[in-house]
Each structure stands twice: as structure tokens, then as C-alpha cells.
Amino acid sequence: MRSFVVVGNLATTTPDFSLEDIPGTSGRIDILCRCINSAFVLSHGIRRDVDAYLILRGGGAAKTIHLRGRDLRHLNPDERTTAALLKKALALEAESRWTKSTPGIFVRAGDLADLSIFRGGTTYYLREDGSDHRGLPLARDGTFVLGDHIGLSEADEAILAGLGAEIVSVGPKSLHADHCIVLINNELDRREVPSHPAGGRERRTNGDE
Ligand SMILES: C[S@@+](CC[C@H](N)C(=O)[O-])C[C@H]1O[C@@H](n2cnc3c(N)ncnc32)[C@H](O)[C@@H]1O
């Protein structure tokens, strides 16, 4: 299972934000919504082999929202629908165990340090000055950790260093987190279908073939 973890440093832990002004009222949950889109949404479907974890730190104790591609329903490409799903999850009582919100979406209390998915797998910390991902043997079931517009703190970096995370770059320019996710998904897709001329591009038939 391919996993993405995105840290929302200011992302609100309550459902009290407006779907009419997501960036201005939610501590930039719009960034997390775009990351979800990039992690899961295909032209005609959802990536079922992806998991995403959002760390929300904007108020009180941190919460984590888990989106499980295998079971995810009601996810549309637009930010508003995604934000509405997160709002629903944030309205639930967050405890130390996962609580189901809607199909494929779970919430619990906890921060980056509490994520058990790091155990046993390969962790990659996406950072501009890391090693070029194209030259690396990326694990198919790796966990990729990204920051939001603020990035990761020194304390976060210490946690990742303790996990032995490899620091990986997707290119020479600083990109939006959601664009980095697209690039990682694309790179892993290509590696999974190496014999295809386009390195994994799906073809659509038009009836003439
Ligand atoms: C908009 S950037 C954060 C910029 C923030 N001002 C900083 O200094 O960290 C959002 C996140 O995308 C990831 N990122 C952006 N560009 C990247 C690159 N070229 N390679 C790897 N990760 C990148 C990092 O995880 C970063 O925390």
C-alpha cells in the first residue's frame, strides 16, 4: 500500500469552517483537499491502493484523518466536496482509536509521532534538497511525508530522522505539496508497468480498435 502523510500545521481540528471560504476559515484545509485529490483521483476512478493520513494541528490536541482508498466513497475531484467530507470527520469525537466517519474515512486523536504506519515500512520525507527520486529504488509500499505551506518543523524532522526516513526530492523547484504527490504517484505508476511504451499509460479504445 502506497501512503502519503501531509502535515497541516494550521489546519483546524474542528468542523467550524466555511465551505464558502475554505482557505480563509480552515487554516488551509484547502491544501489538504488538493493533496487528497492528487493522492486518489484518477481520470475515471479512485486509486484503491493508496492511503492518506492528514495531520491537523490548528487548535487544541492534534487530530489525524485517515483516508483509505480501498473503501473510499463520495470523493469527487472538487475541493468543496472533499472539505465537506473532512468537516464530517472533524465533527466526530476524536479518541485514541480510529472512529469511522464516512466509507473509507476515519479520525482519531494524535499527531505525526503517533502514526503506527511507520513501523516496518520505508519512509520518505519529501524535501526540496533531498536526493533525486528518479535515481532511487522507491518502495512500492513506501510512506511519503510532506509539509503544507509552512513545511515541517525541526521536531517533525527529528521524528522522521528517528524512523530512518530517506530525504527525497522530486525536482529542483519548490512545488505545492499536491503536485509532489502527483509526481510520486506517476513515478511509481511507471515503475509498476515498465513494459508499456508510455511507462504505464492506460489506453482508451474508441471502438475502431
Ligand atoms: C510549498 S512546500 C513548503 C514550502 C515551505 N515554505 C518550506 O520551506 O518548507 C510544501 C511541501 O511540499 C514538499 N516539496 C515541495 N517541493 C518539493 C521538492 N522539489 N521535492 C520534494 N518535496 C517538495 C515538501 O514536503 C514541502 O514541505
PDBQT file of the ligand as one rigid body, heavy atoms in Angstrom, charges set to zero:
ROOT
HETATM    1  C1  LIG A 301       5.021  24.504  -0.592  1.00  0.00    +0.000 C 
HETATM    2  S1  LIG A 301       6.156  23.357   0.041  1.00  0.00    +0.000 S 
HETATM    3  C2  LIG A 301       6.619  24.057   1.590  1.00  0.00    +0.000 C 
HETATM    4  C3  LIG A 301       7.340  25.275   1.490  1.00  0.00    +0.000 C 
HETATM    5  C4  LIG A 301       7.725  25.803   2.845  1.00  0.00    +0.000 C 
HETATM    6  N1  LIG A 301       7.836  27.219   2.716  1.00  0.00    +0.000 N 
HETATM    7  C5  LIG A 301       9.005  25.192   3.336  1.00  0.00    +0.000 C 
HETATM    8  O1  LIG A 301      10.005  25.872   3.383  1.00  0.00    +0.000 OA
HETATM    9  O2  LIG A 301       9.009  24.009   3.709  1.00  0.00    +0.000 OA
HETATM   10  C6  LIG A 301       5.132  22.062   0.615  1.00  0.00    +0.000 C 
HETATM   11  C7  LIG A 301       5.817  20.753   0.798  1.00  0.00    +0.000 C 
HETATM   12  O3  LIG A 301       5.998  20.161  -0.475  1.00  0.00    +0.000 OA
HETATM   13  C8  LIG A 301       7.148  19.336  -0.461  1.00  0.00    +0.000 C 
HETATM   14  N2  LIG A 301       8.009  19.805  -1.556  1.00  0.00    +0.000 N 
HETATM   15  C9  LIG A 301       7.916  20.957  -2.261  1.00  0.00    +0.000 A 
HETATM   16  N3  LIG A 301       8.801  20.980  -3.260  1.00  0.00    +0.000 NA
HETATM   17  C10 LIG A 301       9.462  19.790  -3.215  1.00  0.00    +0.000 A 
HETATM   18  C11 LIG A 301      10.516  19.210  -3.991  1.00  0.00    +0.000 A 
HETATM   19  N4  LIG A 301      11.056  19.836  -5.018  1.00  0.00    +0.000 N 
HETATM   20  N5  LIG A 301      10.918  17.980  -3.646  1.00  0.00    +0.000 NA
HETATM   21  C12 LIG A 301      10.382  17.311  -2.601  1.00  0.00    +0.000 A 
HETATM   22  N6  LIG A 301       9.398  17.820  -1.832  1.00  0.00    +0.000 NA
HETATM   23  C13 LIG A 301       8.953  19.039  -2.127  1.00  0.00    +0.000 A 
HETATM   24  C14 LIG A 301       7.763  19.439   0.922  1.00  0.00    +0.000 C 
HETATM   25  O4  LIG A 301       7.342  18.347   1.696  1.00  0.00    +0.000 OA
HETATM   26  C15 LIG A 301       7.186  20.750   1.436  1.00  0.00    +0.000 C 
HETATM   27  O5  LIG A 301       7.101  20.763   2.835  1.00  0.00    +0.000 OA
ENDROOT
TORSDOF 0
